[in-house]
Amino acid sequence: MPRCVRQRAPPMYAPSMRRIERRLFTINDEIEALQESARLVEEELTFHEHLDDDAQRDAAVSGRPLDRADARDTGGDVRRFERNLAQIRQRMAALQAKRDRLVKRL
């Protein structure tokens, strides 16, 4: 019958590293990935805000149904990217708070 073996640290960390230190490294990696995601979403949001501004202006000037529909669509895109960015920032804040708690336990 196979013997249960206690799980060791992931191979990317030294086996002598304490569990709390491994968790800190993992959290820092997640925060770094979220910062990159936030940067990309901010750039996309800026792009969509420019498109929305143009679409809103076109809808106000021309009044055509197609322009109004386009303005609604681009406005929805902007709101979706704003929600996405807010969710990323909330997750980063939660991870940073968790990291701070772990640092205090060191």
PyMOL commands that set and color helices and strands:
alter all, ss='L'
color gray80, all
select helices_A, chain A and resi 19-62+65-105
alter helices_A, ss='H'
color red, helices_A
deselect
rebuild
show_as cartoon
